Amino acid sequence: MSLEEKLEKWRRLEEEAREIRRKQADWKFIDSQPPRLRAALRLYVEMGDIRLASKVAGMGVEEFRELLRRARVPVVV
C-alpha cells in the first residue's frame, strides 16, 4: 500500500469517527455548558484530540472524559 493510499485510508477513518461523534453527541447538553467547556467539547467532536480539548477545558484528561460521558460523546479511536 502506497503512502497516498495509507493517508487516504486514515482520512476516511478520521471522517467516520467525526461523524460518529457528531451523531451521538447530546448537543443540548453541549450547548448548555459554559463557553470554555462548550468550545472544548466541540473541539473534541471535530478533531478527536482529547488532550488538547481537556487543556482548553482546563481539566485533566480523566475529568474531561467524564464530561464527554455526560455529553454522550463517544471516544472513538
PDB file with SEQRES, HELIX, SHEET and CRYST1 records, atoms N, CA, C and O in Angstrom:
SEQRES   1 A   77  MET SER LEU GLU GLU LYS LEU GLU LYS TRP ARG ARG LEU          
SEQRES   2 A   77  GLU GLU GLU ALA ARG GLU ILE ARG ARG LYS GLN ALA ASP          
SEQRES   3 A   77  TRP LYS PHE ILE ASP SER GLN PRO PRO ARG LEU ARG ALA          
SEQRES   4 A   77  ALA LEU ARG LEU TYR VAL GLU MET GLY ASP ILE ARG LEU          
SEQRES   5 A   77  ALA SER LYS VAL ALA GLY MET GLY VAL GLU GLU PHE ARG          
SEQRES   6 A   77  GLU LEU LEU ARG ARG ALA ARG VAL PRO VAL VAL VAL              
HELIX    1 AA1 LEU A    3  GLN A   24  1                                  22    
HELIX    2 AA2 TRP A   27  ASP A   31  1                                   5    
HELIX    3 AA3 PRO A   35  MET A   47  1                                  13    
HELIX    4 AA4 ILE A   50  ALA A   57  1                                   8    
HELIX    5 AA5 VAL A   61  ARG A   70  1                                  10    
CRYST1    1.000    1.000    1.000  90.00  90.00  90.00 P 1           1          
ATOM      1  N   MET A   1       0.853  -1.174   0.000  1.00  0.00           N  
ATOM      2  CA  MET A   1       0.000   0.000   0.000  1.00  0.00           C  
ATOM      3  C   MET A   1       0.900   1.239   0.000  1.00  0.00           C  
ATOM      4  O   MET A   1       1.824   1.350   0.806  1.00  0.00           O  
ATOM      5  N   SER A   2       0.615   2.162  -0.913  1.00  0.00           N  
ATOM      6  CA  SER A   2       1.433   3.367  -1.030  1.00  0.00           C  
ATOM      7  C   SER A   2       1.113   4.345   0.102  1.00  0.00           C  
ATOM      8  O   SER A   2       0.109   4.206   0.801  1.00  0.00           O  
ATOM      9  N   LEU A   3       1.978   5.321   0.260  1.00  0.00           N  
ATOM     10  CA  LEU A   3       1.779   6.343   1.280  1.00  0.00           C  
ATOM     11  C   LEU A   3       0.474   7.100   1.030  1.00  0.00           C  
ATOM     12  O   LEU A   3      -0.268   7.393   1.968  1.00  0.00           O  
ATOM     13  N   GLU A   4       0.200   7.413  -0.230  1.00  0.00           N  
ATOM     14  CA  GLU A   4      -1.041   8.125  -0.565  1.00  0.00           C  
ATOM     15  C   GLU A   4      -2.267   7.300  -0.186  1.00  0.00           C  
ATOM     16  O   GLU A   4      -3.250   7.844   0.317  1.00  0.00           O  
ATOM     17  N   GLU A   5      -2.215   6.009  -0.422  1.00  0.00           N  
ATOM     18  CA  GLU A   5      -3.335   5.132  -0.064  1.00  0.00           C  
ATOM     19  C   GLU A   5      -3.514   5.066   1.451  1.00  0.00           C  
ATOM     20  O   GLU A   5      -4.637   5.073   1.957  1.00  0.00           O  
ATOM     21  N   LYS A   6      -2.399   5.000   2.160  1.00  0.00           N  
ATOM     22  CA  LYS A   6      -2.467   4.974   3.627  1.00  0.00           C  
ATOM     23  C   LYS A   6      -3.053   6.274   4.162  1.00  0.00           C  
ATOM     24  O   LYS A   6      -3.881   6.258   5.073  1.00  0.00           O  
ATOM     25  N   LEU A   7      -2.626   7.397   3.598  1.00  0.00           N  
ATOM     26  CA  LEU A   7      -3.160   8.691   4.028  1.00  0.00           C  
ATOM     27  C   LEU A   7      -4.651   8.804   3.730  1.00  0.00           C  
ATOM     28  O   LEU A   7      -5.410   9.326   4.545  1.00  0.00           O  
ATOM     29  N   GLU A   8      -5.065   8.326   2.586  1.00  0.00           N  
ATOM     30  CA  GLU A   8      -6.485   8.375   2.234  1.00  0.00           C  
ATOM     31  C   GLU A   8      -7.305   7.486   3.167  1.00  0.00           C  
ATOM     32  O   GLU A   8      -8.404   7.860   3.575  1.00  0.00           O  
ATOM     33  N   LYS A   9      -6.780   6.325   3.498  1.00  0.00           N  
ATOM     34  CA  LYS A   9      -7.471   5.432   4.434  1.00  0.00           C  
ATOM     35  C   LYS A   9      -7.591   6.104   5.804  1.00  0.00           C  
ATOM     36  O   LYS A   9      -8.642   6.041   6.442  1.00  0.00           O  
ATOM     37  N   TRP A  10      -6.503   6.750   6.255  1.00  0.00           N  
ATOM     38  CA  TRP A  10      -6.512   7.445   7.531  1.00  0.00           C  
ATOM     39  C   TRP A  10      -7.548   8.569   7.517  1.00  0.00           C  
ATOM     40  O   TRP A  10      -8.279   8.744   8.492  1.00  0.00           O  
ATOM     41  N   ARG A  11      -7.617   9.334   6.422  1.00  0.00           N  
ATOM     42  CA  ARG A  11      -8.596  10.420   6.305  1.00  0.00           C  
ATOM     43  C   ARG A  11     -10.025   9.893   6.380  1.00  0.00           C  
ATOM     44  O   ARG A  11     -10.880  10.496   7.029  1.00  0.00           O  
ATOM     45  N   ARG A  12     -10.282   8.773   5.718  1.00  0.00           N  
ATOM     46  CA  ARG A  12     -11.631   8.173   5.761  1.00  0.00           C  
ATOM     47  C   ARG A  12     -11.987   7.742   7.175  1.00  0.00           C  
ATOM     48  O   ARG A  12     -13.104   7.974   7.636  1.00  0.00           O  
ATOM     49  N   LEU A  13     -11.043   7.116   7.862  1.00  0.00           N  
ATOM     50  CA  LEU A  13     -11.292   6.679   9.238  1.00  0.00           C  
ATOM     51  C   LEU A  13     -11.542   7.866  10.161  1.00  0.00           C  
ATOM     52  O   LEU A  13     -12.427   7.809  11.014  1.00  0.00           O  
ATOM     53  N   GLU A  14     -10.774   8.938  10.001  1.00  0.00           N  
ATOM     54  CA  GLU A  14     -10.972  10.150  10.797  1.00  0.00           C  
ATOM     55  C   GLU A  14     -12.350  10.739  10.550  1.00  0.00           C  
ATOM     56  O   GLU A  14     -13.022  11.141  11.499  1.00  0.00           O  
ATOM     57  N   GLU A  15     -12.783  10.801   9.309  1.00  0.00           N  
ATOM     58  CA  GLU A  15     -14.095  11.353   8.988  1.00  0.00           C  
ATOM     59  C   GLU A  15     -15.211  10.467   9.551  1.00  0.00           C  
ATOM     60  O   GLU A  15     -16.214  10.982  10.046  1.00  0.00           O  
ATOM     61  N   GLU A  16     -15.049   9.160   9.483  1.00  0.00           N  
ATOM     62  CA  GLU A  16     -16.044   8.249  10.063  1.00  0.00           C  
ATOM     63  C   GLU A  16     -16.152   8.471  11.575  1.00  0.00           C  
ATOM     64  O   GLU A  16     -17.254   8.525  12.122  1.00  0.00           O  
ATOM     65  N   ALA A  17     -15.007   8.598  12.241  1.00  0.00           N  
ATOM     66  CA  ALA A  17     -15.011   8.832  13.693  1.00  0.00           C  
ATOM     67  C   ALA A  17     -15.689  10.162  14.017  1.00  0.00           C  
ATOM     68  O   ALA A  17     -16.468  10.248  14.967  1.00  0.00           O  
ATOM     69  N   ARG A  18     -15.394  11.199  13.229  1.00  0.00           N  
ATOM     70  CA  ARG A  18     -16.006  12.515  13.437  1.00  0.00           C  
ATOM     71  C   ARG A  18     -17.522  12.425  13.292  1.00  0.00           C  
ATOM     72  O   ARG A  18     -18.259  12.993  14.098  1.00  0.00           O  
ATOM     73  N   GLU A  19     -17.983  11.722  12.277  1.00  0.00           N  
ATOM     74  CA  GLU A  19     -19.426  11.572  12.054  1.00  0.00           C  
ATOM     75  C   GLU A  19     -20.096  10.837  13.217  1.00  0.00           C  
ATOM     76  O   GLU A  19     -21.195  11.202  13.635  1.00  0.00           O  
ATOM     77  N   ILE A  20     -19.441   9.815  13.731  1.00  0.00           N  
ATOM     78  CA  ILE A  20     -19.986   9.081  14.880  1.00  0.00           C  
ATOM     79  C   ILE A  20     -20.098  10.010  16.080  1.00  0.00           C  
ATOM     80  O   ILE A  20     -21.123  10.030  16.762  1.00  0.00           O  
ATOM     81  N   ARG A  21     -19.035  10.786  16.340  1.00  0.00           N  
ATOM     82  CA  ARG A  21     -19.076  11.730  17.470  1.00  0.00           C  
ATOM     83  C   ARG A  21     -20.178  12.759  17.282  1.00  0.00           C  
ATOM     84  O   ARG A  21     -20.902  13.069  18.229  1.00  0.00           O  
ATOM     85  N   ARG A  22     -20.316  13.289  16.079  1.00  0.00           N  
ATOM     86  CA  ARG A  22     -21.350  14.296  15.801  1.00  0.00           C  
ATOM     87  C   ARG A  22     -22.753  13.745  16.015  1.00  0.00           C  
ATOM     88  O   ARG A  22     -23.593  14.396  16.637  1.00  0.00           O  
ATOM     89  N   LYS A  23     -23.003  12.558  15.506  1.00  0.00           N  
ATOM     90  CA  LYS A  23     -24.345  11.975  15.569  1.00  0.00           C  
ATOM     91  C   LYS A  23     -24.744  11.583  16.988  1.00  0.00           C  
ATOM     92  O   LYS A  23     -25.906  11.731  17.365  1.00  0.00           O  
ATOM     93  N   GLN A  24     -23.802  11.088  17.772  1.00  0.00           N  
ATOM     94  CA  GLN A  24     -24.150  10.572  19.093  1.00  0.00           C  
ATOM     95  C   GLN A  24     -24.097  11.624  20.196  1.00  0.00           C  
ATOM     96  O   GLN A  24     -24.604  11.394  21.294  1.00  0.00           O  
ATOM     97  N   ALA A  25     -23.491  12.769  19.916  1.00  0.00           N  
ATOM     98  CA  ALA A  25     -23.349  13.809  20.936  1.00  0.00           C  
ATOM     99  C   ALA A  25     -24.707  14.365  21.346  1.00  0.00           C  
ATOM    100  O   ALA A  25     -25.628  14.467  20.536  1.00  0.00           O  
ATOM    101  N   ASP A  26     -24.807  14.719  22.616  1.00  0.00           N  
ATOM    102  CA  ASP A  26     -26.002  15.372  23.153  1.00  0.00           C  
ATOM    103  C   ASP A  26     -25.786  16.883  22.997  1.00  0.00           C  
ATOM    104  O   ASP A  26     -25.225  17.536  23.877  1.00  0.00           O  
ATOM    105  N   TRP A  27     -26.241  17.419  21.865  1.00  0.00           N  
ATOM    106  CA  TRP A  27     -25.977  18.820  21.541  1.00  0.00           C  
ATOM    107  C   TRP A  27     -26.684  19.779  22.480  1.00  0.00           C  
ATOM    108  O   TRP A  27     -26.193  20.885  22.705  1.00  0.00           O  
ATOM    109  N   LYS A  28     -27.809  19.394  23.030  1.00  0.00           N  
ATOM    110  CA  LYS A  28     -28.484  20.264  24.004  1.00  0.00           C  
ATOM    111  C   LYS A  28     -27.609  20.415  25.245  1.00  0.00           C  
ATOM    112  O   LYS A  28     -27.461  21.515  25.777  1.00  0.00           O  
ATOM    113  N   PHE A  29     -27.030  19.305  25.703  1.00  0.00           N  
ATOM    114  CA  PHE A  29     -26.131  19.354  26.857  1.00  0.00           C  
ATOM    115  C   PHE A  29     -24.901  20.203  26.526  1.00  0.00           C  
ATOM    116  O   PHE A  29     -24.507  21.063  27.313  1.00  0.00           O  
ATOM    117  N   ILE A  30     -24.302  19.961  25.371  1.00  0.00           N  
ATOM    118  CA  ILE A  30     -23.093  20.695  24.970  1.00  0.00           C  
ATOM    119  C   ILE A  30     -23.381  22.195  24.918  1.00  0.00           C  
ATOM    120  O   ILE A  30     -22.612  22.999  25.445  1.00  0.00           O  
ATOM    121  N   ASP A  31     -24.491  22.565  24.281  1.00  0.00           N  
ATOM    122  CA  ASP A  31     -24.819  23.987  24.141  1.00  0.00           C  
ATOM    123  C   ASP A  31     -25.187  24.648  25.467  1.00  0.00           C  
ATOM    124  O   ASP A  31     -25.170  25.874  25.570  1.00  0.00           O  
ATOM    125  N   SER A  32     -25.519  23.848  26.482  1.00  0.00           N  
ATOM    126  CA  SER A  32     -25.874  24.413  27.789  1.00  0.00           C  
ATOM    127  C   SER A  32     -24.646  24.655  28.672  1.00  0.00           C  
ATOM    128  O   SER A  32     -24.771  25.213  29.762  1.00  0.00           O  
ATOM    129  N   GLN A  33     -23.478  24.247  28.217  1.00  0.00           N  
ATOM    130  CA  GLN A  33     -22.267  24.385  29.014  1.00  0.00           C  
ATOM    131  C   GLN A  33     -21.697  25.799  28.918  1.00  0.00           C  
ATOM    132  O   GLN A  33     -21.978  26.524  27.964  1.00  0.00           O  
ATOM    133  N   PRO A  34     -20.892  26.187  29.918  1.00  0.00           N  
ATOM    134  CA  PRO A  34     -20.203  27.490  29.843  1.00  0.00           C  
ATOM    135  C   PRO A  34     -19.327  27.536  28.587  1.00  0.00           C  
ATOM    136  O   PRO A  34     -18.924  26.491  28.077  1.00  0.00           O  
ATOM    137  N   PRO A  35     -19.033  28.734  28.089  1.00  0.00           N  
ATOM    138  CA  PRO A  35     -18.306  28.864  26.813  1.00  0.00           C  
ATOM    139  C   PRO A  35     -17.028  28.030  26.691  1.00  0.00           C  
ATOM    140  O   PRO A  35     -16.786  27.418  25.651  1.00  0.00           O  
ATOM    141  N   ARG A  36     -16.223  28.002  27.731  1.00  0.00           N  
ATOM    142  CA  ARG A  36     -14.955  27.262  27.665  1.00  0.00           C  
ATOM    143  C   ARG A  36     -15.189  25.753  27.500  1.00  0.00           C  
ATOM    144  O   ARG A  36     -14.532  25.108  26.683  1.00  0.00           O  
ATOM    145  N   LEU A  37     -16.117  25.199  28.272  1.00  0.00           N  
ATOM    146  CA  LEU A  37     -16.413  23.767  28.166  1.00  0.00           C  
ATOM    147  C   LEU A  37     -17.099  23.447  26.841  1.00  0.00           C  
ATOM    148  O   LEU A  37     -16.806  22.431  26.211  1.00  0.00           O  
ATOM    149  N   ARG A  38     -18.003  24.313  26.428  1.00  0.00           N  
ATOM    150  CA  ARG A  38     -18.684  24.124  25.142  1.00  0.00           C  
ATOM    151  C   ARG A  38     -17.661  24.091  24.005  1.00  0.00           C  
ATOM    152  O   ARG A  38     -17.731  23.235  23.123  1.00  0.00           O  
ATOM    153  N   ALA A  39     -16.712  25.032  24.032  1.00  0.00           N  
ATOM    154  CA  ALA A  39     -15.675  25.078  22.997  1.00  0.00           C  
ATOM    155  C   ALA A  39     -14.824  23.813  23.023  1.00  0.00           C  
ATOM    156  O   ALA A  39     -14.486  23.268  21.972  1.00  0.00           O  
ATOM    157  N   ALA A  40     -14.479  23.348  24.215  1.00  0.00           N  
ATOM    158  CA  ALA A  40     -13.650  22.142  24.337  1.00  0.00           C  
ATOM    159  C   ALA A  40     -14.400  20.912  23.823  1.00  0.00           C  
ATOM    160  O   ALA A  40     -13.820  20.075  23.131  1.00  0.00           O  
ATOM    161  N   LEU A  41     -15.674  20.804  24.157  1.00  0.00           N  
ATOM    162  CA  LEU A  41     -16.465  19.670  23.679  1.00  0.00           C  
ATOM    163  C   LEU A  41     -16.581  19.688  22.157  1.00  0.00           C  
ATOM    164  O   LEU A  41     -16.431  18.655  21.504  1.00  0.00           O  
ATOM    165  N   ARG A  42     -16.846  20.855  21.603  1.00  0.00           N  
ATOM    166  CA  ARG A  42     -16.948  20.961  20.133  1.00  0.00           C  
ATOM    167  C   ARG A  42     -15.609  20.647  19.468  1.00  0.00           C  
ATOM    168  O   ARG A  42     -15.562  19.992  18.427  1.00  0.00           O  
ATOM    169  N   LEU A  43     -14.530  21.117  20.074  1.00  0.00           N  
ATOM    170  CA  LEU A  43     -13.194  20.822  19.552  1.00  0.00           C  
ATOM    171  C   LEU A  43     -12.965  19.315  19.524  1.00  0.00           C  
ATOM    172  O   LEU A  43     -12.458  18.777  18.539  1.00  0.00           O  
ATOM    173  N   TYR A  44     -13.340  18.637  20.605  1.00  0.00           N  
ATOM    174  CA  TYR A  44     -13.153  17.189  20.639  1.00  0.00           C  
ATOM    175  C   TYR A  44     -14.013  16.497  19.580  1.00  0.00           C  
ATOM    176  O   TYR A  44     -13.543  15.586  18.900  1.00  0.00           O  
ATOM    177  N   VAL A  45     -15.257  16.920  19.440  1.00  0.00           N  
ATOM    178  CA  VAL A  45     -16.145  16.300  18.444  1.00  0.00           C  
ATOM    179  C   VAL A  45     -15.528  16.423  17.054  1.00  0.00           C  
ATOM    180  O   VAL A  45     -15.539  15.461  16.285  1.00  0.00           O  
ATOM    181  N   GLU A  46     -14.999  17.578  16.730  1.00  0.00           N  
ATOM    182  CA  GLU A  46     -14.462  17.809  15.390  1.00  0.00           C  
ATOM    183  C   GLU A  46     -13.076  17.217  15.167  1.00  0.00           C  
ATOM    184  O   GLU A  46     -12.788  16.709  14.084  1.00  0.00           O  
ATOM    185  N   MET A  47     -12.219  17.277  16.176  1.00  0.00           N  
ATOM    186  CA  MET A  47     -10.830  16.855  15.980  1.00  0.00           C  
ATOM    187  C   MET A  47     -10.469  15.527  16.621  1.00  0.00           C  
ATOM    188  O   MET A  47      -9.565  14.835  16.152  1.00  0.00           O  
ATOM    189  N   GLY A  48     -11.166  15.168  17.685  1.00  0.00           N  
ATOM    190  CA  GLY A  48     -10.856  13.914  18.348  1.00  0.00           C  
ATOM    191  C   GLY A  48      -9.598  13.954  19.207  1.00  0.00           C  
ATOM    192  O   GLY A  48      -9.093  12.907  19.612  1.00  0.00           O  
ATOM    193  N   ASP A  49      -9.090  15.147  19.490  1.00  0.00           N  
ATOM    194  CA  ASP A  49      -7.860  15.294  20.271  1.00  0.00           C  
ATOM    195  C   ASP A  49      -8.228  15.542  21.738  1.00  0.00           C  
ATOM    196  O   ASP A  49      -8.493  16.678  22.134  1.00  0.00           O  
ATOM    197  N   ILE A  50      -8.243  14.487  22.528  1.00  0.00           N  
ATOM    198  CA  ILE A  50      -8.702  14.592  23.913  1.00  0.00           C  
ATOM    199  C   ILE A  50      -7.744  15.408  24.776  1.00  0.00           C  
ATOM    200  O   ILE A  50      -8.189  16.102  25.690  1.00  0.00           O  
ATOM    201  N   ARG A  51      -6.461  15.344  24.512  1.00  0.00           N  
ATOM    202  CA  ARG A  51      -5.505  16.121  25.312  1.00  0.00           C  
ATOM    203  C   ARG A  51      -5.671  17.615  25.077  1.00  0.00           C  
ATOM    204  O   ARG A  51      -5.701  18.397  26.028  1.00  0.00           O  
ATOM    205  N   LEU A  52      -5.778  18.012  23.816  1.00  0.00           N  
ATOM    206  CA  LEU A  52      -5.971  19.424  23.501  1.00  0.00           C  
ATOM    207  C   LEU A  52      -7.311  19.916  24.051  1.00  0.00           C  
ATOM    208  O   LEU A  52      -7.378  20.992  24.645  1.00  0.00           O  
ATOM    209  N   ALA A  53      -8.361  19.146  23.861  1.00  0.00           N  
ATOM    210  CA  ALA A  53      -9.690  19.546  24.337  1.00  0.00           C  
ATOM    211  C   ALA A  53      -9.713  19.662  25.858  1.00  0.00           C  
ATOM    212  O   ALA A  53     -10.336  20.579  26.393  1.00  0.00           O  
ATOM    213  N   SER A  54      -9.046  18.750  26.562  1.00  0.00           N  
ATOM    214  CA  SER A  54      -9.032  18.830  28.023  1.00  0.00           C  
ATOM    215  C   SER A  54      -8.259  20.060  28.494  1.00  0.00           C  
ATOM    216  O   SER A  54      -8.610  20.657  29.511  1.00  0.00           O  
ATOM    217  N   LYS A  55      -7.210  20.444  27.766  1.00  0.00           N  
ATOM    218  CA  LYS A  55      -6.471  21.663  28.115  1.00  0.00           C  
ATOM    219  C   LYS A  55      -7.338  22.898  27.896  1.00  0.00           C  
ATOM    220  O   LYS A  55      -7.342  23.813  28.720  1.00  0.00           O  
ATOM    221  N   VAL A  56      -8.069  22.922  26.792  1.00  0.00           N  
ATOM    222  CA  VAL A  56      -8.973  24.050  26.529  1.00  0.00           C  
ATOM    223  C   VAL A  56     -10.013  24.151  27.639  1.00  0.00           C  
ATOM    224  O   VAL A  56     -10.375  25.247  28.068  1.00  0.00           O  
ATOM    225  N   ALA A  57     -10.489  22.996  28.100  1.00  0.00           N  
ATOM    226  CA  ALA A  57     -11.500  22.972  29.164  1.00  0.00           C  
ATOM    227  C   ALA A  57     -10.906  23.303  30.529  1.00  0.00           C  
ATOM    228  O   ALA A  57     -11.642  23.612  31.467  1.00  0.00           O  
ATOM    229  N   GLY A  58      -9.578  23.241  30.647  1.00  0.00           N  
ATOM    230  CA  GLY A  58      -8.939  23.473  31.943  1.00  0.00           C  
ATOM    231  C   GLY A  58      -9.114  22.295  32.880  1.00  0.00           C  
ATOM    232  O   GLY A  58      -9.196  22.469  34.095  1.00  0.00           O  
ATOM    233  N   MET A  59      -9.171  21.087  32.315  1.00  0.00           N  
ATOM    234  CA  MET A  59      -9.396  19.862  33.092  1.00  0.00           C  
ATOM    235  C   MET A  59      -8.297  18.854  32.789  1.00  0.00           C  
ATOM    236  O   MET A  59      -7.582  18.956  31.792  1.00  0.00           O  
ATOM    237  N   GLY A  60      -8.189  17.879  33.680  1.00  0.00           N  
ATOM    238  CA  GLY A  60      -7.350  16.735  33.388  1.00  0.00           C  
ATOM    239  C   GLY A  60      -8.078  15.836  32.389  1.00  0.00           C  
ATOM    240  O   GLY A  60      -9.286  15.970  32.190  1.00  0.00           O  
ATOM    241  N   VAL A  61      -7.353  14.940  31.776  1.00  0.00           N  
ATOM    242  CA  VAL A  61      -7.944  14.063  30.757  1.00  0.00           C  
ATOM    243  C   VAL A  61      -9.076  13.212  31.344  1.00  0.00           C  
ATOM    244  O   VAL A  61     -10.134  13.081  30.728  1.00  0.00           O  
ATOM    245  N   GLU A  62      -8.859  12.639  32.521  1.00  0.00           N  
ATOM    246  CA  GLU A  62      -9.905  11.789  33.111  1.00  0.00           C  
ATOM    247  C   GLU A  62     -11.156  12.596  33.457  1.00  0.00           C  
ATOM    248  O   GLU A  62     -12.275  12.121  33.262  1.00  0.00           O  
ATOM    249  N   GLU A  63     -10.974  13.791  33.959  1.00  0.00           N  
ATOM    250  CA  GLU A  63     -12.114  14.660  34.270  1.00  0.00           C  
ATOM    251  C   GLU A  63     -12.857  15.025  32.981  1.00  0.00           C  
ATOM    252  O   GLU A  63     -14.087  15.066  32.954  1.00  0.00           O  
ATOM    253  N   PHE A  64     -12.099  15.288  31.922  1.00  0.00           N  
ATOM    254  CA  PHE A  64     -12.722  15.622  30.640  1.00  0.00           C  
ATOM    255  C   PHE A  64     -13.455  14.412  30.066  1.00  0.00           C  
ATOM    256  O   PHE A  64     -14.514  14.559  29.457  1.00  0.00           O  
ATOM    257  N   ARG A  65     -12.896  13.217  30.259  1.00  0.00           N  
ATOM    258  CA  ARG A  65     -13.594  12.000  29.805  1.00  0.00           C  
ATOM    259  C   ARG A  65     -14.961  11.877  30.467  1.00  0.00           C  
ATOM    260  O   ARG A  65     -15.925  11.455  29.828  1.00  0.00           O  
ATOM    261  N   GLU A  66     -15.051  12.242  31.738  1.00  0.00           N  
ATOM    262  CA  GLU A  66     -16.336  12.214  32.433  1.00  0.00           C  
ATOM    263  C   GLU A  66     -17.309  13.205  31.802  1.00  0.00           C  
ATOM    264  O   GLU A  66     -18.491  12.902  31.643  1.00  0.00           O  
ATOM    265  N   LEU A  67     -16.817  14.381  31.446  1.00  0.00           N  
ATOM    266  CA  LEU A  67     -17.657  15.371  30.759  1.00  0.00           C  
ATOM    267  C   LEU A  67     -18.125  14.821  29.408  1.00  0.00           C  
ATOM    268  O   LEU A  67     -19.277  15.022  29.022  1.00  0.00           O  
ATOM    269  N   LEU A  68     -17.243  14.133  28.694  1.00  0.00           N  
ATOM    270  CA  LEU A  68     -17.626  13.518  27.421  1.00  0.00           C  
ATOM    271  C   LEU A  68     -18.732  12.485  27.631  1.00  0.00           C  
ATOM    272  O   LEU A  68     -19.662  12.397  26.830  1.00  0.00           O  
ATOM    273  N   ARG A  69     -18.629  11.707  28.707  1.00  0.00           N  
ATOM    274  CA  ARG A  69     -19.679  10.722  29.002  1.00  0.00           C  
ATOM    275  C   ARG A  69     -21.013  11.411  29.245  1.00  0.00           C  
ATOM    276  O   ARG A  69     -22.048  10.969  28.746  1.00  0.00           O  
ATOM    277  N   ARG A  70     -20.984  12.491  30.009  1.00  0.00           N  
ATOM    278  CA  ARG A  70     -22.222  13.233  30.282  1.00  0.00           C  
ATOM    279  C   ARG A  70     -22.796  13.848  29.014  1.00  0.00           C  
ATOM    280  O   ARG A  70     -24.011  13.992  28.879  1.00  0.00           O  
ATOM    281  N   ALA A  71     -21.917  14.208  28.086  1.00  0.00           N  
ATOM    282  CA  ALA A  71     -22.346  14.795  26.810  1.00  0.00           C  
ATOM    283  C   ALA A  71     -22.661  13.715  25.771  1.00  0.00           C  
ATOM    284  O   ALA A  71     -23.029  14.027  24.639  1.00  0.00           O  
ATOM    285  N   ARG A  72     -22.515  12.443  26.161  1.00  0.00           N  
ATOM    286  CA  ARG A  72     -22.748  11.289  25.284  1.00  0.00           C  
ATOM    287  C   ARG A  72     -21.910  11.335  24.004  1.00  0.00           C  
ATOM    288  O   ARG A  72     -22.358  10.922  22.935  1.00  0.00           O  
ATOM    289  N   VAL A  73     -20.681  11.849  24.140  1.00  0.00           N  
ATOM    290  CA  VAL A  73     -19.752  11.882  23.010  1.00  0.00           C  
ATOM    291  C   VAL A  73     -18.857  10.650  23.127  1.00  0.00           C  
ATOM    292  O   VAL A  73     -18.113  10.523  24.099  1.00  0.00           O  
ATOM    293  N   PRO A  74     -18.916   9.744  22.156  1.00  0.00           N  
ATOM    294  CA  PRO A  74     -18.089   8.548  22.256  1.00  0.00           C  
ATOM    295  C   PRO A  74     -16.613   8.863  22.012  1.00  0.00           C  
ATOM    296  O   PRO A  74     -16.274   9.744  21.222  1.00  0.00           O  
ATOM    297  N   VAL A  75     -15.758   8.138  22.696  1.00  0.00           N  
ATOM    298  CA  VAL A  75     -14.323   8.229  22.459  1.00  0.00           C  
ATOM    299  C   VAL A  75     -14.013   7.177  21.410  1.00  0.00           C  
ATOM    300  O   VAL A  75     -13.869   5.992  21.711  1.00  0.00           O  
ATOM    301  N   VAL A  76     -13.916   7.639  20.169  1.00  0.00           N  
ATOM    302  CA  VAL A  76     -13.706   6.744  19.028  1.00  0.00           C  
ATOM    303  C   VAL A  76     -12.244   6.779  18.654  1.00  0.00           C  
ATOM    304  O   VAL A  76     -11.684   7.848  18.411  1.00  0.00           O  
ATOM    305  N   VAL A  77     -11.617   5.606  18.606  1.00  0.00           N  
ATOM    306  CA  VAL A  77     -10.186   5.533  18.278  1.00  0.00           C  
ATOM    307  C   VAL A  77     -10.015   4.946  16.900  1.00  0.00           C  
ATOM    308  O   VAL A  77      -8.888   4.796  16.428  1.00  0.00           O  
TER     309      VAL A  77                                                      
END                                                                             
